[in-house]
Amino acid sequence: MERDRLQRLEDESVHIIREVAAQFRKPVMLYSIGKDSSVMLHLARKAFHPGPVPFPLLHVDTTWKFSEMIAFRDRMAGEIGFELIVHTNPDGLAAGINPFDHGSAHYTDIMKTQALKQALDAGRFDAAFGGARRDEERSRAKERVFSFRDGQHRWDPKNQRPELWNHYNGRVGSGESIRVFPLSNWTELDVWHYIGANEIEIVPLYLAAPRPVVERDGTLLMVDDERFRFEAGERPETRSVRFRTLGCYPLTGAVESTAATLAEVVAEMAAATRSEREGRVIDHDQSGSMEHKKREGYF
Amino acid sequence: MGGEPVAPRPSADLLRVLTCGSVDDGKSTLIGRLLHDSDLLYEDHLAAVRKDSATTGHAGGQVDLALLADGLVAEREQGITIDVAHLYFSTPRRSFIIADTPGHEQYTRNMVTGASTSELAVILVDAARGITTQTRRHSLIVNLLGISSVVVAVNKMDLVDYREDRFESIASAVRELASALGLPDPVCIPVSALHGDGVVEPGANMGWYDGPCLMEHLEQVDAAVHAAGASGIVGGRLRLPVQLVIRPDHRFRGFAGTVCEGTLRAGDRVRVEPSGRTTAIARIVTFDGDLEEAPTGRSVVITTSDEIDIGRGDVIVDPAHPPQRARRVTATIVWMAEADLVVGREYLLAQGGQTMSCRVSEVMGRLDVDALESVPAAAVRLNDIATVTVRTDAELIFDPYTQNRTTGSFILIERSSNATVAAGMIEAAAPAAAWEAVPGATLERQRSSISGAERAERLGQRPATVLLTGLTGAGKSTIASALERELFERGRTTVRLDGENMRLGVSRDLGFSSRDRSENVRRTAELARLVNDQGLIAIAALVAPSAAVRERARELIGADRFVEVFLDPPLEVCRARDRAGLYEAADRGEIRQFPGVSAPYDKPANADLVLDTSRLDVDACVRAITAWLEAGQFIGAVETPEP
C-alpha cells in the first residue's frame, strides 16, 4: 500500500497536531480564514476524529478583513462547531489605527502583532498553531515545527531548539510558549491539491469573479467597503480577479484571472511565475522584513 | 535560463534529502543551481536574489545562487549558512524536501537534526581540496543517523580543469572512507555548481563521465529509509506508539498514533507494551472512513476488541516480535548544548509519548572523527559524539536504532531550561548494575534466633550506619578512625568500612569509573547492612560522589538507621592535604574521572550532618557525630526496643 505525497504530508501534520494536544496544557489554533488555515482546521478535525477539535480557534480581527472572510468564518464556526475566539486590539481601535493613515508597518504591528500578543496573554495559551509554510518566504525556511517563544513572544533564530526525528520538545516555563506549524513541509501547490482532494470549503475570494478594484502602483486593490480611500484620479473598475492570499483588503493585492474553479486555479498556478506572498504589501518594505517582524512576535 | 518556469503537479513520490558540505564547498550554490537550472524559481524570488547579489553577494557580479538557500539576514551578512533550512521543489518525476545543513564544524548539531528526517544525503567535496575532516565528519554522521543512500558530489570541477584523474582519485578516497565506516559504496558525481556542469545538464566539459547528472540520480534513486523496517522481518514488525487517547464520550475509546513500522490490520492480534496484555485491533478509524489496513507512516486511531488500559507512551506491537524493555541502555549521543554533559545529573528522556527522568551513568568514550574510533572522554562537549550508558527511572520500550529510527532514538532535555541538549541513538540494553540484580528465586534468607532486643541489651547500643562522604582529602578516614576509637572507649562495638580497605580486598576487582564506584558503595552498603543486622554500628568512609548512589545505599540499609555525614572543607584544603598527589595526577589527566576535578561530586542536599573539617578539629567532628547518635538513642541511654 503506497502512500502518496499528500497522504504523507497529512500524516505528518496530524501527528504534530496530536502531539500538541498531548503535551500542552492550553493550546489554541490561529485561524486566519485563509486557505492554509482551512487546511489546518481540516487536519485538526482528522487528528481527533471521531472526537471534536479539543482546543479553540483564535481569529485576530483587524476590522479591515474582507467582509466575505468574516461571513465565511462565522458560518464555518456554526457548521463545523468549533469554539471561536475573536480578538481586536481595543487600544488600536480606540486610536483609530488604519492601514491608510498609519502605514502598513505601524498598522500591522498594532492591529496584528500586538493584538495577537494580547489575545495569547489573555487566554494564557502555552501553544499556538499557525498555518505558515516554510516555502512561503526565506526566513520561514529556517523555522522549527515547534518554535519556542520567550515570555515576550520573541523568536530567537540563533537559539532554536534542535528538532530531531518526530520527537517534539514542547516543554515550556511559565509565560513561555511554543508556536506550532503543522504545515511546515507543505508547498502552496500541495495546499491547493489537498483542498481539491478533500473538498475543503474556502473563501470564494480565492476564485475569480468580477470585483470592483483600483490599480495602484501595479497592485490591484479591491474596494471592499465604503471605508476605502481613493487617491486622486482613482475610480473603481470591475475586473475579473482572484486572490492568492487573503488578509486586510487594503493591503492585499489581487491577480487578474478567469480561474473560477479550483481546477482552473491549480492550472493557473502551474504556469505561475510569481510567488504568492508577492501580493502582500507588508513583505516588500525591505529584504528580511519578515524576519524582523517574526522576532517581534508576528506569526 | 530557458523556457517558462514549470510548477508541475506534485508527483506522488517524495524524497527527503540532506545536503552537507563544508563552508567553502559551494553547497548553497549547488542548491541554487539545482533550482535555477530546473526552472523552479519564481521571478520575484530571483529578482530579490539579484538585488541582494549586488549588495552582499560573493559571486563577483554574477547572480549569487547561494543567496537562495541562505535565508536569514545575519547569515547573508556573514556569507555562511548557520542553521537548518528547508527547501521544497518538484520535478515531473519526484518532489523533494531539501534539508540544507551547515558545514562549519561547530554546527554538527544542525546536521544531525537535518539527517534525522532525511532519506538520502548529498555530501559535497571540493575537487581542488579533496576529502577533509569535514567530509569524514559528515560521512560519519550520515552513517550514524542511518542514511544508507549517499551521493558524493565532487564540486568545483572547473577549478581542476574538469580532469578525470582528479575526480577518480577523489572517488577512490571516498570509497575507502565508506568502507572504513561500513557504509555501502556511495555514488560519486562530478559537478560544477558555479557553471552548472553535471547538476541538471551534463555540460560540455566532462565528456569522459558517462554516469547520471545529480538531478537525474536524485529523481531515480530508490532511497527507501532502511532504518524503518530494517529488522530483517519481511514487512516489518508492527510498532504503533500511542500519542493520545481519543475519548469523545463513553461509547468510543480509541488510541491515536503513527505506525512507525509494519502494517496495521484490522482483526490482527497485537500486544500492548509495557503491560504485555494482548488484544485484537477492532477498527482502524479515520475521518475518511474505516481502513482495513494502515502502512508504515500512517497516522491512525484504533480501537481494540477488549477493554484494556492503554495510554500515551504505550506501544502497540507485533506479539511475535516485541520490542525490548530496559531501565539501562547503551546509546550514542550527540551533545547539542553549550554546557557540558554532567554525568549523574537528572535529565529528561523523551521518545514520542515516553517521557521519563534519566541519568547518564557512564561515558564509555567519544568518537574521534579523524581516527574514526572511540577515545576516552573526560567531558562530553557541544558537538561531541559519545557512547554512554543511560539509566532511566521507568522502563524504556525500544528497538535498536539500526532497526527502527523512531523507537530506537530519543532526545535529552535539560530540566531547568527545557532545552533539547542531546540526540540519542540506542544500541542495546545495558547489563543491569548489581543494585538491580534479582537473587535466585529459590534462595531464602536464613534467620537468626537472636532478636534485635537481645543484641541491644547485650551490646548497649542500637545498630546504625554512619556514612562519611566527601572529596579526597576531606578527612573521611581520619574521622572514621577517631570515631571508632571514641566509641570503643565508651564500650560500644563497631565495624569500620573504609573505602580504601574495601578496594584492597572485597572490591579489588573494581576501578574508578562511575559504574565501579557505584558498585563499591553497594558492596560497602551490603556489608553495613549485615553488621547492622548483627547489632553492630558500621562506620563507612567513602567518597560516594553520586547523590543517587548514596540514596540507594540509604534505602538498602534502612533510612531509620542511616546517618549521612558530609565532610565539607573547601576544595583548596582538600588539595593541600593530598600528600599522595592524586589531585595533581588528575589535573594532568593521569587519573581519569576524579571527583572534584574531572568527574562531579554531588554535594548532599539533605545530609544529617555537615562538618567543615577546615574549621572543626577531629575531636569536634567526633563529638558532633556521637551527639547525633546519642540523640537518636543509638548509643548512651539505649532504650531496649520491644521484641
Chai-1 contact restraints between the chains, C-beta under 6 A:
chainA,res_idxA,chainB,res_idxB,connection_type,confidence,min_distance_angstrom,max_distance_angstrom,comment,restraint_id
A,M1,B,P295,contact,1.0,0.0,6.0,A-B,restraint_1
A,R3,B,G297,contact,1.0,0.0,6.0,A-B,restraint_2
A,D4,B,A12,contact,1.0,0.0,6.0,A-B,restraint_3
A,R5,B,P10,contact,1.0,0.0,6.0,A-B,restraint_4
A,R5,B,A12,contact,1.0,0.0,6.0,A-B,restraint_5
A,R5,B,L14,contact,1.0,0.0,6.0,A-B,restraint_6
A,R5,B,S95,contact,1.0,0.0,6.0,A-B,restraint_7
A,R8,B,L14,contact,1.0,0.0,6.0,A-B,restraint_8
A,D11,B,G297,contact,1.0,0.0,6.0,A-B,restraint_9
A,D11,B,R298,contact,1.0,0.0,6.0,A-B,restraint_10
A,D11,B,S299,contact,1.0,0.0,6.0,A-B,restraint_11
A,V14,B,S299,contact,1.0,0.0,6.0,A-B,restraint_12
A,H15,B,T258,contact,1.0,0.0,6.0,A-B,restraint_13
A,H15,B,S299,contact,1.0,0.0,6.0,A-B,restraint_14
A,R18,B,Q243,contact,1.0,0.0,6.0,A-B,restraint_15
A,R18,B,L244,contact,1.0,0.0,6.0,A-B,restraint_16
A,R18,B,A256,contact,1.0,0.0,6.0,A-B,restraint_17
A,A22,B,Q243,contact,1.0,0.0,6.0,A-B,restraint_18
A,A22,B,L244,contact,1.0,0.0,6.0,A-B,restraint_19
A,A22,B,R312,contact,1.0,0.0,6.0,A-B,restraint_20
A,K46,B,F287,contact,1.0,0.0,6.0,A-B,restraint_21
A,H49,B,F287,contact,1.0,0.0,6.0,A-B,restraint_22
A,P50,B,F252,contact,1.0,0.0,6.0,A-B,restraint_23
A,G51,B,I246,contact,1.0,0.0,6.0,A-B,restraint_24
A,G51,B,P248,contact,1.0,0.0,6.0,A-B,restraint_25
A,R134,B,H86,contact,1.0,0.0,6.0,A-B,restraint_26
A,D135,B,Y88,contact,1.0,0.0,6.0,A-B,restraint_27
A,R138,B,G71,contact,1.0,0.0,6.0,A-B,restraint_28
A,S139,B,G71,contact,1.0,0.0,6.0,A-B,restraint_29
A,S139,B,L72,contact,1.0,0.0,6.0,A-B,restraint_30
A,A141,B,G71,contact,1.0,0.0,6.0,A-B,restraint_31
A,A141,B,A85,contact,1.0,0.0,6.0,A-B,restraint_32
A,A141,B,H86,contact,1.0,0.0,6.0,A-B,restraint_33
A,K142,B,G71,contact,1.0,0.0,6.0,A-B,restraint_34
A,K142,B,D83,contact,1.0,0.0,6.0,A-B,restraint_35
A,K142,B,A85,contact,1.0,0.0,6.0,A-B,restraint_36
A,P157,B,L72,contact,1.0,0.0,6.0,A-B,restraint_37
A,R161,B,T420,contact,1.0,0.0,6.0,A-B,restraint_38
A,P162,B,R109,contact,1.0,0.0,6.0,A-B,restraint_39
A,P162,B,T113,contact,1.0,0.0,6.0,A-B,restraint_40
A,P162,B,M336,contact,1.0,0.0,6.0,A-B,restraint_41
A,P162,B,T420,contact,1.0,0.0,6.0,A-B,restraint_42
A,E163,B,T113,contact,1.0,0.0,6.0,A-B,restraint_43
A,L164,B,T113,contact,1.0,0.0,6.0,A-B,restraint_44
A,L164,B,S116,contact,1.0,0.0,6.0,A-B,restraint_45
A,L164,B,I411,contact,1.0,0.0,6.0,A-B,restraint_46
A,L164,B,A423,contact,1.0,0.0,6.0,A-B,restraint_47
A,W165,B,S116,contact,1.0,0.0,6.0,A-B,restraint_48
A,W165,B,S409,contact,1.0,0.0,6.0,A-B,restraint_49
A,H167,B,A350,contact,1.0,0.0,6.0,A-B,restraint_50
A,H167,B,Q351,contact,1.0,0.0,6.0,A-B,restraint_51
A,H167,B,I411,contact,1.0,0.0,6.0,A-B,restraint_52
A,N169,B,I413,contact,1.0,0.0,6.0,A-B,restraint_53
A,N169,B,T420,contact,1.0,0.0,6.0,A-B,restraint_54
A,R171,B,N418,contact,1.0,0.0,6.0,A-B,restraint_55
A,N185,B,I97,contact,1.0,0.0,6.0,A-B,restraint_56
A,T187,B,Y88,contact,1.0,0.0,6.0,A-B,restraint_57
A,L189,B,P10,contact,1.0,0.0,6.0,A-B,restraint_58
A,D190,B,P10,contact,1.0,0.0,6.0,A-B,restraint_59
A,A270,B,A7,contact,1.0,0.0,6.0,A-B,restraint_60
A,T273,B,P5,contact,1.0,0.0,6.0,A-B,restraint_61
A,T273,B,E43,contact,1.0,0.0,6.0,A-B,restraint_62
A,R274,B,Y42,contact,1.0,0.0,6.0,A-B,restraint_63
A,R274,B,E43,contact,1.0,0.0,6.0,A-B,restraint_64
A,R274,B,D44,contact,1.0,0.0,6.0,A-B,restraint_65
A,S275,B,Y42,contact,1.0,0.0,6.0,A-B,restraint_66
A,S275,B,D44,contact,1.0,0.0,6.0,A-B,restraint_67
A,S275,B,H45,contact,1.0,0.0,6.0,A-B,restraint_68
A,E278,B,D44,contact,1.0,0.0,6.0,A-B,restraint_69
A,G288,B,V73,contact,1.0,0.0,6.0,A-B,restraint_70
A,E291,B,V73,contact,1.0,0.0,6.0,A-B,restraint_71
